[in-house]
Amino acid sequence: MNLAVHVPASSANLGPGFDVFGMALSLYATVALCPIGETEPVSDGHPAMHAFVHAGGQGALWVDSPIPSGRGLGFSGAVRVGGACLGLAQKAGVNEKDLPLFITQHRDDIIRIAAELEGHFDNVAASVMGGIVTASPQSKIAVPVATEVLDDIRVVAWVPFFQTSTASSRSTLPANIDRADAVFNIARSTQMVIALVAGDLELLRTSMTDRLHQDQRLDETPKCREVMNRMLELGAISSWLSGSGPTVAAFFDQSGAEKIAELLSQEFSDGHAKVFSIDRLGLHSVAV
């Protein structure tokens, strides 16, 4: 079978939406049941292979991914989505021509299998569905983002050369939260959705703030806090810690995004900044 898929990277949480919101980005892993260029089959320990086998797949799997691991851009979620998709497709005897329809019909199964291994739904739902999603074990909903946001806004992500562990990062978070902080995040999450749907950039400026996880994580990586503050100084609409970090992301008007990325790469040389669009396709088949 020459089946292959592209799976977008993702940015989770988006500030106040801890473990709930995810956004697909225009950076793609390729996962395939056939060789891709000069790549070698992945090992049994690779997260894509775990998902492939968990979904009933057998044999070798190839992965080619520019999504960096351990940076908060959803690498493990994306490749698990690809592995789960191809495991299910192989088990069902799907051919290349029918793969797009199979993906559409089995989207919930792919999310469920990948999320079981990932431990949460936000990243994997975004990588499968594309766009911006709100996800939980009970439901996965696409946010109907305004066209002007999709067309005119870009994500500038400063990706450091160092890694962080999601598990270690979670260990810094308190077991209990103050009611006022919970209310704050509920309000901001609700307002963020309204801003995205309405294309209200002024509301987006104030709604993507958080009291549940970002400050604790940024205390562990002060350089990331410095980058976030600099993004806001440079005119970011809003900025957030991508997933558990250490990548810091921000919404900028597309007209100045590339120059901002160049400047951030120069000022913070222990990382590099890239410009992404919000991916609208999600998981999809490709010819190899």
PAZAPA-4460 file (N, C-alpha, C; in steps of 0.05 Angstrom, whole numbers, plus 32768, in hexadecimal, padded with zeros to 4 digits):
% residues 288
    n_x    n_y    n_z   ca_x   ca_y   ca_z    c_x    c_y    c_z   seq   type   mol
   8011   7FE8   8000   8000   8000   8000   8011   8019   8000     1      M     A
   800D   802B   7FED   801B   8044   7FED   800A   805A   7FF9     2      N     A
   8002   8056   8012   7FF2   806A   8020   8003   807D   802F     3      L     A
   7FFD   8097   802E   800C   80AB   803C   7FFA   80C2   8044     4      A     A
   8000   80CF   805A   7FF0   80E6   8064   8002   80FC   806C     5      V     A
   7FF7   8114   806A   8003   812C   8077   7FF4   8132   8090     6      H     A
   8002   8139   80A5   7FF5   813F   80BF   8001   815A   80C9     7      V     A
   7FF0   816E   80CE   7FFB   8188   80D7   8004   8188   80F3     8      P     A
   8018   8198   80F9   8021   819E   8114   800A   81AD   8122     9      A     A
   800C   81B1   813C   7FF7   81BF   814B   8003   81D0   8161    10      S     A
   7FF3   81E3   8169   7FF9   81F3   8181   7FE1   81F0   8194    11      S     A
   7FE6   81E6   81AC   7FD0   81E0   81BF   7FCE   81F5   81D4    12      A     A
   7FB7   81F5   81E1   7FB0   8207   81F8   7FA8   8223   81EF    13      N     A
   7FB8   822F   81DE   7FB3   824B   81D4   7FAD   825E   81EB    14      L     A
   7FBD   825B   8200   7FB9   826D   8218   7FA6   8261   822C    15      G     A
   7F8D   826A   822C   7F7A   8262   8241   7F6E   8246   823D    16      P     A
   7F70   823A   8226   7F62   8221   8220   7F72   8209   8227    17      G     A
   7F7B   8207   8240   7F8C   81F1   8248   7F80   81D6   8243    18      F     A
   7F8F   81C5   8233   7F87   81AA   822C   7F6C   81A9   821D    19      D     A
   7F63   81BF   8211   7F4A   81C0   8203   7F4D   81CA   81E6    20      V     A
   7F5C   81E0   81E3   7F5E   81EC   81C8   7F77   81E2   81BA    21      F     A
   7F75   81DE   81A0   7F8C   81D8   818F   7F89   81E6   8174    22      G     A
   7F9F   81EC   8168   7F9F   81F9   814E   7FB3   81EC   813B    23      M     A
   7FAA   81E4   8123   7FBB   81D7   8110   7FCC   81EC   8101    24      A     A
   7FE5   81E6   80FC   7FF8   81F8   80EF   8002   81ED   80D5    25      L     A
   800B   81FF   80C4   8014   81F7   80A9   8031   81EC   80A9    26      S     A
   8034   81D7   80B9   804E   81C8   80BA   8046   81AB   80BC    27      L     A
   8050   819A   80AA   8044   8180   80A7   8058   8169   80A9    28      Y     A
   804F   8155   80B9   805D   813B   80B9   8051   812A   80A3    29      A     A
   8062   811A   8096   8059   8106   8082   805C   80EB   808F    30      T     A
   8047   80DB   808F   8047   80C0   809A   803E   80AE   8083    31      V     A
   804C   8098   807E   8046   8088   8067   804B   806A   806B    32      A     A
   803D   805A   805B   8041   803D   805B   8055   8034   8046    33      L     A
   8064   8047   803B   8077   8042   8026   808F   8055   802A    34      C     A
   80A6   804F   801F   80BE   8060   8023   80B8   807D   8019    35      P     A
   80C3   8091   8029   80C1   80AD   8021   80DD   80B7   801D    36      I     A
   80E5   80BB   8004   8100   80C4   7FFE   8115   80B2   800A    37      G     A
   8127   80BE   8019   813E   80AF   8025   8139   80A6   8041    38      E     A
   8121   80AB   804C   811B   80A4   8068   811B   8086   806C    39      T     A
   8121   807E   8085   8120   8062   808D   8106   805D   809C    40      E     A
   80FD   8044   809E   80E6   803E   80AE   80EB   8046   80CB    41      P     A
   80D6   804E   80D9   80D9   8056   80F5   80DB   803E   8106    42      V     A
   80E6   8042   811E   80EA   802C   8131   80D0   8025   813F    43      S     A
   80D0   800E   814C   80B8   8006   815B   80B1   801A   8171    44      D     A
   80C5   8029   817B   80C0   803C   8191   80B5   8057   8188    45      G     A
   80B4   805C   816E   80AB   8075   8164   808D   8079   816A    46      H     A
   8084   8091   8172   8068   8095   8179   8055   8090   8161    47      P     A
   805E   8095   8149   804D   808E   8132   8049   8070   8130    48      A     A
   805E   8061   8135   805D   8043   8134   804B   8038   814A    49      M     A
   804C   8044   8162   803B   803C   8177   801D   803F   816F    50      H     A
   8017   8055   8163   7FFB   805A   815A   7FF3   8048   8144    51      A     A
   8005   8043   8131   8000   8032   811A   7FF9   8015   8124    52      F     A
   8009   800B   8135   8004   7FF0   8140   7FEB   7FEF   8151    53      V     A
   7FE7   8004   8161   7FCF   8006   8172   7FB6   8006   8162    54      H     A
   7FB7   8011   8149   7FA0   8012   8138   7F9D   7FF9   8126    55      A     A
   7FAF   7FE6   812A   7FAD   7FCD   811B   7FC0   7FCA   8103    56      G     A
   7FD2   7FDD   8100   7FE5   7FDD   80EA   7FFB   7FC8   80EE    57      G     A
   8005   7FBE   80D8   801B   7FAB   80D8   8030   7FB3   80C3    58      Q     A
   804A   7FAD   80CA   805F   7FB3   80B7   806D   7FCD   80BD    59      G     A
   807A   7FD8   80A9   808B   7FEF   80AC   807C   8009   80A7    60      A     A
   8086   801F   80B3   807A   8039   80B1   8090   804E   80AD    61      L     A
   808C   8061   809C   809F   8076   8096   8094   8091   809F    62      W     A
   80A6   80A1   80AB   809E   80BC   80B4   80B3   80D0   80AC    63      V     A
   80AA   80E6   80A1   80BC   80FD   809A   80AF   8115   80A6    64      D     A
   80BC   8121   80BB   80AF   8137   80C9   80C1   814E   80CF    65      S     A
   80BA   8166   80C6   80C8   817E   80CE   80BE   8189   80E8    66      P     A
   80A9   817D   80F4   809F   8186   810E   80B3   817F   8123    67      I     A
   80BE   8192   8132   80D2   818B   8146   80C6   817D   815E    68      P     A
   80D4   816A   816A   80CB   815B   8181   80D1   816B   819A    69      S     A
   80BF   8169   81AE   80C4   8175   81C8   80C3   8193   81C8    70      G     A
   80B5   81A0   81B5   80B5   81BD   81B3   8099   81C9   81B7    71      R     A
   8085   81B9   81BB   806A   81C3   81BE   805B   81C9   81A4    72      G     A
   8063   81BB   818F   8055   81BE   8175   8047   81A4   816C    73      L     A
   8042   8193   817F   8031   817C   8179   803E   8166   8169    74      G     A
   8058   8162   816B   8065   814D   815B   8059   8132   8160    75      F     A
   8059   812A   817A   8050   810F   8180   8032   810B   8179    76      S     A
   8022   8120   817D   8006   811E   8176   8002   811A   8158    77      G     A
   8012   812A   8148   800F   8129   812B   8017   810D   8120    78      A     A
   802E   8103   8128   8037   80E9   811D   8026   80D2   8127    79      V     A
   801B   80D5   8140   8008   80C1   8149   7FEE   80C1   8138    80      R     A
   7FE5   80D8   8131   7FCE   80DA   811F   7FD4   80CC   8105    81      V     A
   7FEB   80D1   80F9   7FF2   80C4   80E0   7FF4   80A6   80E3    82      G     A
   8000   809D   80F9   8003   8080   80FD   7FE8   8073   8101    83      G     A
   7FD7   8080   8111   7FBC   8074   8116   7FAC   8073   80FD    84      A     A
   7FAD   8088   80ED   7F9E   8089   80D4   7FA6   8072   80C1    85      C     A
   7FC1   806F   80BE   7FCA   805A   80AB   7FC6   803E   80B6    86      L     A
   7FC8   803B   80D1   7FC2   8021   80DC   7FA5   8018   80D7    87      G     A
   7F92   802B   80DB   7F76   8025   80D6   7F72   8020   80B8    88      L     A
   7F7E   8030   80A7   7F7A   802E   808A   7F86   8013   8080    89      A     A
   7F9E   800C   8089   7FA9   7FF3   8080   7F98   7FDB   8089    90      Q     A
   7F8F   7FDC   80A2   7F7E   7FC6   80AC   7F65   7FC3   809C    91      K     A
   7F5A   7FDA   8092   7F41   7FD9   8083   7F45   7FD4   8065    92      A     A
   7F5F   7FD2   805D   7F65   7FCC   8040   7F5F   7FE4   802E    93      G     A
   7F62   7FFC   8038   7F5C   8014   8029   7F71   8019   8014    94      V     A
   7F69   8021   7FFC   7F7D   8029   7FE7   7F81   8047   7FE7    95      N     A
   7F95   8050   7FD8   7F9C   806C   7FD7   7F85   807E   7FCE    96      E     A
   7F75   8074   7FBB   7F5F   8084   7FB0   7F49   8088   7FC6    97      K     A
   7F45   8075   7FD7   7F30   8077   7FEB   7F38   8082   8005    98      D     A
   7F52   8088   8008   7F5C   8091   8022   7F50   80AC   802B    99      L     A
   7F4C   80C0   801A   7F3F   80D9   8023   7F24   80D4   8030   100      P     A
   7F13   80C4   8023   7EF9   80BE   802E   7EFB   80AE   8048   101      L     A
   7F0E   809C   804A   7F12   808C   8062   7F19   809F   8079   102      F     A
   7F2B   80B2   8074   7F32   80C5   8089   7F1A   80D4   8093   103      I     A
   7F09   80DE   8081   7EF1   80ED   8089   7EDF   80DC   809A   104      T     A
   7EDB   80C3   8092   7EC8   80B1   80A0   7ED3   80A7   80BB   105      Q     A
   7EED   80A7   80BE   7EF9   809B   80D6   7F08   80B0   80E7   106      H     A
   7F01   80C9   80E4   7F0F   80DE   80F2   7F0E   80DB   8110   107      R     A
   7EF6   80D4   811A   7EF3   80D1   8137   7F04   80B9   8142   108      D     A
   7F05   80A4   8132   7F15   808D   813B   7F33   8094   813B   109      D     A
   7F3C   80A3   8128   7F58   80AB   8127   7F5F   80BD   813F   110      I     A
   7F4D   80D0   8145   7F52   80E1   815C   7F52   80D1   8176   111      I     A
   7F40   80BF   8179   7F3E   80AF   8191   7F57   809E   8196   112      R     A
   7F61   8091   8181   7F78   8080   8184   7F91   8091   818A   113      I     A
   7F95   80A6   817B   7FAC   80B8   8180   7FAB   80C4   819B   114      A     A
   7F93   80CD   81A4   7F90   80DA   81BE   7F95   80C6   81D5   115      A     A
   7F8D   80AD   81D2   7F92   8099   81E6   7FB0   8097   81EC   116      E     A
   7FC0   8099   81D7   7FDD   8097   81DA   7FE9   80B2   81E3   117      L     A
   7FDD   80C8   81D9   7FE8   80E2   81DE   7FE1   80EC   81FB   118      E     A
   7FCA   80E3   8205   7FC2   80EB   821F   7FAF   8103   8220   119      G     A
   7FAB   8111   820A   7F98   8127   8209   7F90   812B   81EC   120      H     A
   7F7A   813A   81E8   7F6D   813B   81CE   7F74   8154   81BE   121      F     A
   7F7E   8169   81CB   7F80   8183   81BD   7F92   8182   81A4   122      D     A
   7FAA   8177   81A8   7FBD   8176   8191   7FB3   8164   817B   123      N     A
   7FAA   814C   8182   7FA3   8138   816D   7F8A   8141   815E   124      V     A
   7F77   814D   816D   7F5E   8156   815F   7F65   816C   814B   125      A     A
   7F77   817E   8153   7F7E   8193   8140   7F8D   8188   8128   126      A     A
   7F9E   8175   812C   7FAD   8169   8115   7F9B   815A   8103   127      S     A
   7F86   814D   810D   7F73   813E   80FC   7F60   8151   80EE   128      V     A
   7F55   8164   80FD   7F3F   8175   80F2   7F48   818E   80E4   129      M     A
   7F60   8198   80EB   7F69   81B1   80E0   7F5C   81C9   80EE   130      G     A
   7F65   81E1   80E8   7F59   81F9   80F4   7F5E   81FB   8111   131      G     A
   7F4B   8206   8120   7F4C   8208   813D   7F35   81F8   8148   132      I     A
   7F3B   81E7   815C   7F27   81D5   8167   7F26   81D7   8185   133      V     A
   7F10   81D0   8190   7F0D   81CB   81AD   7F07   81AE   81B0   134      T     A
   7F16   81A0   81C1   7F14   8183   81C2   7F15   8178   81DE   135      A     A
   7F06   8163   81E2   7F05   8154   81FB   7EFE   8138   81F4   136      S     A
   7F00   8125   8208   7EF8   810A   8201   7EDB   8108   81F8   137      P     A
   7ECA   811A   8200   7EAE   8119   81F9   7EA7   8125   81DE   138      Q     A
   7EB7   8139   81D5   7EB0   8147   81BC   7EC9   8155   81B0   139      S     A
   7EC8   8157   8196   7EDD   8165   8187   7ECE   8178   8174   140      K     A
   7ED2   8193   8179   7EC3   81A7   816A   7ED6   81BA   815C   141      I     A
   7ED1   81BE   8142   7EE0   81D2   8132   7ED5   81EE   8138   142      A     A
   7EE7   8200   813F   7EDF   821C   8143   7EDC   8229   8127   143      V     A
   7EC5   8234   8120   7EC2   8241   8106   7ED0   825C   8104   144      P     A
   7EEA   825B   8100   7EFA   8272   8101   7EF4   8285   80EA   145      V     A
   7EF3   829F   80EF   7EEC   82B2   80DB   7F01   82B2   80C4   146      A     A
   7EF7   82B6   80AC   7F09   82B5   8094   7F1F   82CA   8097   147      T     A
   7F1A   82E1   80A2   7F2F   82F5   80A4   7F45   82ED   80B7   148      E     A
   7F3E   82DD   80CB   7F54   82D2   80DC   7F64   82BE   80CD   149      V     A
   7F57   82AB   80BF   7F66   8297   80B0   7F77   82A3   809A   150      L     A
   7F6D   82B8   808C   7F7B   82C3   8076   7F90   82D8   807D   151      D     A
   7F8A   82E8   8092   7F9A   82FF   8097   7FAD   82FC   80AF   152      D     A
   7FAA   82E8   80BF   7FBA   82E4   80D7   7FCD   82CD   80D3   153      I     A
   7FE6   82D0   80DD   7FFA   82BB   80DC   8003   82B5   80F8   154      R     A
   800D   829D   80FC   8018   8294   8115   8037   8296   8113   155      V     A
   8043   82A7   8124   8060   82A8   8125   8068   8297   813E   156      V     A
   8078   8283   813A   8080   8271   8150   809E   8273   8153   157      A     A
   80A7   827A   816B   80C3   8279   8172   80C9   825D   817E   158      W     A
   80D9   824E   8170   80DE   8232   8177   80FB   8230   8182   159      V     A
   80FE   822C   819C   8119   822B   81A8   8127   8212   81A0   160      P     A
   8142   8212   81A3   8152   81FB   819D   8152   81E7   81B3   161      F     A
   8147   81EF   81CB   8145   81DC   81E1   8129   81D0   81E2   162      F     A
   8127   81B9   81F0   810E   81AB   81F3   8103   81AD   820F   163      Q     A
   80E9   81A8   8212   80DD   81A4   822D   80CC   818B   822B   164      T     A
   80C7   817F   8242   80B7   8167   8244   809B   816F   824E   165      S     A
   8086   8166   8240   806B   816C   8248   8065   8161   8264   166      T     A
   806E   8148   8269   806A   813C   8283   8077   814D   8299   167      A     A
   8090   8155   8295   809E   8165   82A9   8090   8180   82AC   168      S     A
   8087   818C   8296   807A   81A5   8297   8060   81A4   82A7   169      S     A
   8051   818E   82A3   8038   818A   82B1   803D   8187   82CF   170      R     A
   8054   817D   82D7   8059   8179   82F3   805C   8193   8302   171      S     A
   8061   81A9   82F4   8064   81C3   8301   8048   81D0   8307   172      T     A
   8033   81C5   82FC   8019   81D1   82FF   800C   81C8   8319   173      L     A
   7FFD   81DA   8326   7FF0   81D3   833F   7FDA   81BF   833B   174      P     A
   7FD5   81AE   8350   7FC0   819A   834E   7FA4   81A8   8351   175      A     A
   7FA3   81BE   835F   7F89   81CC   8363   7F8D   81E9   8359   176      N     A
   7F77   81F5   8350   7F78   8210   8346   7F63   8221   8355   177      I     A
   7F69   823B   8356   7F57   824E   8362   7F3F   8252   8351   178      D     A
   7F28   8256   835E   7F0F   8259   834F   7F10   8272   833D   179      R     A
   7F1D   8287   8347   7F1F   82A0   8336   7F2F   829B   831D   180      A     A
   7F44   828B   831F   7F54   8284   8308   7F44   8273   82F4   181      D     A
   7F34   8260   82FE   7F24   8250   82ED   7F10   8261   82DE   182      A     A
   7F03   8274   82EC   7EF0   8285   82DF   7EFD   8297   82CA   183      V     A
   7F15   82A1   82D1   7F24   82B1   82BE   7F29   82A2   82A4   184      F     A
   7F31   8289   82A6   7F37   827A   828E   7F1E   8272   827E   185      N     A
   7F09   826C   828C   7EEF   8266   827F   7EE7   827F   826E   186      I     A
   7EE9   8296   827B   7EE1   82AF   826D   7EF3   82B4   8254   187      A     A
   7F0D   82B1   8258   7F1F   82B7   8242   7F1B   82A2   822B   188      R     A
   7F17   8289   8232   7F13   8275   821D   7EFA   827B   820D   189      S     A
   7EE5   8282   821B   7ECC   8289   820D   7ED0   82A1   81FB   190      T     A
   7EDD   82B5   8205   7EE2   82CE   81F6   7EF4   82C8   81DE   191      Q     A
   7F08   82B6   81E1   7F19   82AF   81CB   7F0A   82A3   81B4   192      M     A
   7EF7   8291   81BA   7EE7   8285   81A5   7ED6   829A   8197   193      V     A
   7ECA   82AC   81A6   7EBA   82C2   819A   7ECC   82D3   8188   194      I     A
   7EE4   82D9   8191   7EF6   82E9   8181   7EFE   82DB   8167   195      A     A
   7F03   82C1   8168   7F0B   82B2   8150   7EF4   82B0   813D   196      L     A
   7EDC   82AB   8147   7EC5   82A8   8135   7EBD   82C3   8128   197      V     A
   7EBF   82D8   8138   7EB7   82F3   812E   7ECD   8301   8120   198      A     A
   7EE6   82F7   8122   7EFC   8306   8117   7F02   831F   8126   199      G     A
   7EFC   8320   813F   7F00   8337   8150   7F1C   8337   815C   200      D     A
   7F2F   8345   814F   7F4B   8344   8157   7F50   8353   8171   201      L     A
   7F40   8367   8177   7F43   8375   8191   7F3C   8362   81A8   202      E     A
   7F27   8353   81A5   7F20   8340   81B9   7F35   8329   81BB   203      L     A
   7F40   8322   81A4   7F55   830D   81A4   7F6D   8316   81B3   204      L     A
   7F72   8330   81B3   7F8A   833B   81C2   7F88   8336   81E0   205      R     A
   7F70   8337   81EA   7F6C   8335   8207   7F63   8319   8211   206      T     A
   7F5A   8308   81FF   7F4E   82EF   8207   7F61   82D8   820A   207      S     A
   7F79   82DA   81FE   7F8B   82C3   81FE   7FA0   82C4   8215   208      M     A
   7F95   82CA   822D   7FA6   82CB   8245   7F9D   82B4   8257   209      T     A
   7FAF   82AD   826A   7FAB   8294   8279   7FB4   8297   8296   210      D     A
   7FA7   8288   82A8   7FB0   8287   82C4   7FB4   826A   82CD   211      R     A
   7FB1   8256   82BC   7FB2   823B   82C5   7FCD   822D   82C1   212      L     A
   7FDC   8235   82AC   7FF4   8225   82A6   800C   8235   829B   213      H     A
   8007   824B   828D   801D   8258   827F   8031   8264   8292   214      Q     A
   8029   8272   82A7   803C   827F   82B9   804F   826A   82C6   215      D     A
   8044   8254   82CE   8054   823F   82DB   8069   8234   82C7   216      Q     A
   8060   8230   82AF   8073   8225   829A   8087   823A   8292   217      R     A
   807F   8253   828F   8091   8268   8287   80A6   826E   829D   218      L     A
   809E   8269   82B6   80B2   826C   82CC   80C9   8259   82C8   219      D     A
   80C3   8241   82BC   80D8   822D   82B8   80E9   8234   829F   220      E     A
   80DF   8244   828D   80ED   824C   8275   80EB   826A   8271   221      T     A
   80FB   8279   8281   80F9   8297   8280   80FE   82A2   8264   222      P     A
   810F   8295   8254   8114   829F   8239   80FA   82A0   8229   223      K     A
   80E9   828C   822D   80CF   828B   821F   80BD   82A3   8227   224      C     A
   80BE   82A9   8240   80AE   82C1   8249   80B9   82DA   823C   225      R     A
   80D3   82DC   823A   80E0   82F3   822D   80D7   82F5   8210   226      E     A
   80D6   82DF   8202   80CE   82DF   81E6   80B0   82E7   81E4   227      V     A
   80A0   82DC   81F5   8083   82E3   81F5   807F   8301   81F8   228      M     A
   808D   830C   820C   808A   8329   8210   8094   8339   81F8   229      N     A
   80A9   8330   81EC   80B4   833E   81D4   80A0   833C   81BD   230      R     A
   8093   8326   81BA   807F   8323   81A5   8069   8338   81A8   231      M     A
   8060   833B   81C1   804B   834F   81C6   8055   836B   81C2   232      L     A
   806E   8370   81C8   807A   838B   81C3   807B   8390   81A5   233      E     A
   807E   837B   8195   8081   837E   8178   8065   837F   816A   234      L     A
   8050   837F   817A   8036   8382   816E   8025   8369   816A   235      G     A
   802D   8354   8178   801D   833B   8176   8000   8340   817F   236      A     A
   7FED   8334   8171   7FD1   8336   817A   7FCE   8328   8194   237      I     A
   7FDB   8311   8197   7FDC   8302   81B0   7FF2   82EE   81AF   238      S     A
   7FFB   82E4   81C6   8012   82D1   81C7   800C   82BC   81DC   239      S     A
   8017   82A4   81D8   8011   828E   81EA   8028   827A   81E9   240      W     A
   8029   826A   81FE   803C   8254   81FF   8030   823C   81F0   241      L     A
   803D   8232   81DB   8032   821D   81CA   8033   8202   81D9   242      S     A
   801C   81F7   81DF   801B   81DE   81EE   8028   81E3   8209   243      G     A
   803A   81D1   8211   8049   81D5   822A   8063   81E4   8226   244      S     A
   8067   81ED   820D   807F   81FC   8206   8095   81E8   81FD   245      G     A
   80AD   81F3   81F8   80B5   820E   81FD   80AF   8221   81E5   246      P     A
   80A3   8218   81D0   809D   822A   81BA   8089   8240   81C3   247      T     A
   808E   8259   81BB   807C   826F   81C0   8070   8278   81A6   248      V     A
   8056   827B   81A5   8048   8282   818C   8039   829B   8190   249      A     A
   8033   82A8   8179   8023   82C1   817A   8015   82C5   8160   250      A     A
   7FFE   82D3   8161   7FF0   82DB   8149   7FFA   82F7   8141   251      F     A
   8002   82F9   8127   800A   8312   811B   7FFA   8316   8101   252      F     A
   7FF7   8330   80FA   7FED   8335   80DF   8000   832A   80CB   253      D     A
   7FF5   831D   80B6   8007   830F   80A3   801A   8322   8094   254      Q     A
   8013   833C   8092   8024   834E   8083   8040   8352   8090   255      S     A
   8042   834F   80AA   805B   8353   80B7   8067   833B   80C4   256      G     A
   805B   8324   80C0   8063   830C   80CF   807F   8303   80C9   257      A     A
   8086   8303   80AF   80A1   82F9   80A8   80B7   830B   80B4   258      E     A
   80B4   8325   80B3   80C8   8337   80BF   80CA   8333   80DD   259      K     A
   80B3   832F   80EA   80B3   832A   8107   80C2   8310   810D   260      I     A
   80BE   82FB   80FD   80CC   82E2   8101   80EA   82E5   80FE   261      A     A
   80F2   82F4   80EA   810F   82F9   80E6   811B   8308   80FD   262      E     A
   810D   831C   8107   8117   832B   811E   8119   831A   8137   263      L     A
   8105   830A   813C   8106   82F8   8154   811C   82E4   8152   264      L     A
   8122   82DA   813A   8138   82C7   8137   8153   82D4   813C   265      S     A
   8155   82EE   8135   816D   82FC   813A   8171   8303   8158   266      Q     A
   815B   830C   8164   815D   8315   8180   815F   82FD   8194   267      E     A
   8154   82E6   818D   8154   82CF   819F   8160   82B8   8190   268      F     A
   817B   82B8   8190   818A   82A5   817F   818B   8288   8189   269      S     A
   817F   8284   81A1   817D   8268   81AB   8164   825B   81A2   270      D     A
   8159   8266   818D   8142   825A   817F   813E   8267   8164   271      G     A
   812A   825F   8156   8124   826C   813C   8106   826F   813A   272      H     A
   80FE   8284   812B   80E1   828A   8128   80D8   8282   810C   273      A     A
   80C0   8277   810B   80B4   826F   80F1   8098   827A   80EF   274      K     A
   808E   827D   80D7   8073   8288   80D2   8062   8271   80C7   275      V     A
   804B   826D   80D3   8038   8258   80CA   801D   8265   80C5   276      F     A
   800E   8258   80B3   7FF2   825D   80B1   7FE2   824A   80C2   277      S     A
   7FC9   8250   80C7   7FB7   823C   80D4   7FB0   8228   80BE   278      I     A
   7FB7   820F   80C3   7FB0   81FA   80AF   7F92   81F6   80AF   279      D     A
   7F87   81F3   8097   7F6A   81EF   8094   7F63   81D3   808C   280      R     A
   7F76   81C2   8085   7F70   81A7   807B   7F70   8192   8090   281      L     A
   7F82   8194   80A3   7F86   817E   80B5   7F92   8166   80A8   282      G     A
   7F8E   814F   80B3   7F99   8136   80A8   7F8E   8131   808C   283      L     A
   7FA1   812B   8079   7F98   8126   805E   7FAB   8114   804F   284      H     A
   7FA2   8106   803B   7FB2   80F4   802C   7FC3   8103   8018   285      S     A
   7FDB   80F7   8012   7FED   8103   7FFE   7FF8   80EC   7FED   286      V     A
   8000   80F3   7FD5   800C   80E0   7FC3   802A   80E0   7FC8   287      A     A
   8037   80C8   7FC8   8054   80C6   7FCB   805F   80B5   7FB5   288      V     A
***
